Amino acid sequence: MLKKDRASLILNRLNEIYPETPIPLNHKNKFELLIAVLLSAQCTDERVNEVTPKLFSLANNAKKMIKIPVKKIASIIRPCGLAPQKSAYISMLSKILIEKHNANVPGDFIALENLPGVGHKTASVVMSQGFGYPAFPVDTHIHRLAQRWGLTKGKNVLETEKDIKKIFPKNSWNKLHLQIIFYGRSHCTARGCDGTVCEMCKTCYPNRKNPFKTNKA
């Protein structure tokens, strides 16, 4: 099966399995989304959603957040891990948003990636889920599945992102990246599938007998 045929099969099947793609991180505005995505680094979405209601009840925008002591922010977000670092980032980026962006979350990659604690993946999520801009945030789930399905040989998430963008139509990116994440969490998990178990792996590579070794992100 050619790569383009696998891509078409994957896109059609994921649309069948996940016709709707709710955003995993709960938020009510772009600032809350930005903070939630920042907190999700090395933390589950479920844990972030447990923590953010308390934080956002105190401050749901940059002007309010800058008034909250960093230690207070850290105490609230501690369950998410890396609390000292993340709380400092939240306070610093809030200040920058006020000083440089009229307290608003900017809708462009360069400005977002210049914010403390905001890397390319976080910026991509905000652009995709917050602004509706075509982007393809690649996390460990997508990196793993894209390799198992023969969509990339990328040695890191940036290489994987470039390869995936070449294969799938731009108008599918924002939905597809969530669909692959959902499938990776439910069906093609790191331990539950080795490239020979789940429906998609068996369909893409029906003759694969040995476990597939994934290049780590």
C-alpha positions in Angstrom: 0.0 0.0 0.0 1.4 3.4 -1.0 1.8 6.2 1.6 -0.9 8.3 -0.1 -3.3 5.3 0.1 -2.6 4.7 3.8 -3.1 8.4 4.4 -6.5 8.3 2.7 -7.6 5.2 4.5 -6.5 6.7 7.9 -8.3 10.0 7.3 -11.5 8.3 6.3 -11.5 5.8 9.1 -10.7 8.4 11.8 -13.6 10.5 10.5 -15.8 7.5 11.0 -14.6 6.8 14.5 -14.3 10.5 15.6 -16.8 12.6 13.7 -16.6 15.2 16.5 -13.4 16.3 18.1 -14.0 18.2 21.3 -11.0 20.1 22.6 -9.5 18.1 25.5 -8.5 21.1 27.6 -11.4 23.0 29.1 -11.2 26.8 28.6 -13.5 29.8 28.0 -11.1 32.1 26.2 -7.8 32.2 24.4 -5.8 33.1 27.5 -7.2 30.2 29.4 -6.4 27.9 26.5 -2.8 29.2 26.4 -2.3 28.6 30.1 -4.0 25.1 30.0 -1.7 24.0 27.1 1.3 25.3 29.0 0.3 23.3 32.0 -0.2 20.2 30.0 3.5 19.8 29.4 4.4 16.4 31.0 1.0 16.3 32.5 -2.3 14.7 31.5 -5.2 16.7 30.1 -7.4 15.3 32.9 -5.1 16.6 35.6 -5.0 20.0 34.0 -8.8 20.2 33.8 -8.9 19.4 37.5 -6.5 22.2 38.4 -7.5 25.1 36.1 -11.0 25.8 37.5 -9.4 27.1 40.7 -6.7 29.0 38.9 -9.1 30.6 36.4 -11.6 31.5 39.1 -8.9 33.8 40.4 -7.6 35.0 37.1 -8.9 34.3 33.6 -6.9 37.0 31.8 -3.5 38.5 31.8 -4.4 41.6 33.8 -5.8 39.5 36.7 -3.1 36.9 36.5 -0.3 39.4 36.9 -1.8 40.3 40.3 -1.5 36.8 41.6 1.7 36.0 43.5 3.9 33.4 41.7 3.9 31.3 44.9 0.1 31.3 44.9 0.0 30.2 41.3 2.5 27.5 42.0 0.5 26.2 45.0 -2.6 25.8 42.8 -0.9 24.2 39.8 1.4 21.9 41.8 -0.5 18.7 40.8 0.5 19.4 37.2 4.2 19.1 38.0 7.0 21.5 37.3 5.1 24.1 39.4 7.9 26.5 40.1 8.9 26.8 36.5 5.4 26.8 35.1 4.1 29.4 37.6 7.0 31.7 36.7 6.2 31.3 33.0 2.5 32.1 33.6 3.4 35.3 35.5 6.0 36.4 33.0 4.0 35.8 29.9 1.0 37.6 31.4 3.2 40.7 31.9 4.4 40.5 28.3 0.8 40.1 27.0 -0.1 43.3 28.8 3.0 45.2 27.7 3.2 44.1 24.1 -0.1 42.8 23.1 -2.7 44.9 24.9 -3.3 42.0 27.3 -4.5 39.8 24.4 -3.1 36.4 23.2 -1.5 37.1 19.8 -2.6 35.2 16.8 0.7 34.5 15.2 3.4 31.9 15.7 6.4 34.2 16.2 4.7 36.2 18.9 3.5 33.1 20.7 6.8 31.3 20.6 8.5 34.4 22.0 6.4 34.0 25.2 8.1 32.3 28.2 7.3 28.6 28.3 5.6 28.6 24.9 7.3 26.3 22.3 6.3 25.4 18.8 3.8 22.7 19.9 2.0 25.0 22.4 1.9 27.8 19.8 0.5 25.3 17.3 -2.3 24.2 19.7 -3.3 27.8 20.4 -3.3 28.7 16.7 -5.3 25.6 15.8 -7.8 25.4 18.7 -7.9 29.1 19.7 -7.8 30.9 16.3 -8.8 28.1 13.9 -5.6 28.6 11.9 -4.5 25.4 10.1 -1.8 23.9 12.2 -0.7 20.4 13.2 0.6 20.1 16.7 2.6 16.9 17.1 2.8 15.3 20.5 4.2 11.9 21.5 1.0 10.1 20.4 1.0 11.5 16.9 4.8 11.0 16.6 4.4 7.3 17.6 1.4 6.6 15.4 2.7 8.4 12.3 5.7 6.1 12.4 3.7 3.0 13.0 1.5 3.9 10.0 4.3 4.6 7.7 3.6 8.3 7.4 7.0 9.5 8.5 10.5 8.4 9.4 11.0 11.6 11.4 13.4 11.4 14.3 11.7 14.1 16.2 8.3 15.8 16.3 9.3 18.7 14.0 10.3 16.3 11.2 7.1 14.3 11.8 5.0 17.5 11.6 6.6 18.5 8.2 6.0 15.0 6.8 2.3 14.9 8.0 1.6 18.3 6.5 2.8 17.1 3.1 0.4 14.1 3.1 -2.9 15.4 4.4 -4.9 18.3 3.1 -4.6 21.5 5.1 -8.3 21.7 5.8 -8.1 18.5 7.7 -5.2 19.4 10.0 -7.0 20.9 12.9 -9.4 18.1 13.3 -7.0 15.3 12.3 -4.4 16.1 14.9 -7.0 15.6 17.6 -8.4 12.4 16.0 -4.9 10.9 16.0 -4.4 11.8 19.6 -7.8 10.3 20.6 -7.0 7.1 18.7 -3.5 6.9 20.2 -4.9 7.2 23.7 -7.7 4.6 23.2 -6.6 2.1 20.5 -3.0 2.4 19.5 -1.4 3.0 22.9 2.3 2.9 23.6 2.0 -0.4 25.5 -1.2 -1.8 24.1 -0.1 -1.9 20.5 3.3 -2.5 19.1 2.4 -1.8 15.5 0.7 -5.2 15.0 -2.4 -5.0 17.2 -4.8 -2.2 16.6 -7.1 -1.9 13.6 -5.2 0.8 11.9 -1.8 -0.8 12.2 -3.2 -4.2 10.9 -4.9 -2.4 8.0 -1.9 -0.4 7.0 0.5 -3.2 7.4 -1.4 -6.6 7.2 1.8 -8.5 6.7 3.8 -7.0 9.6 4.7 -9.8 12.0 7.3 -8.2 14.3 6.8 -5.3 16.7 7.6 -1.9 15.1 10.3 0.1 16.8 9.5 3.8 17.0 12.0 6.5 17.0 11.5 8.4 20.2 10.5 12.0 20.0 
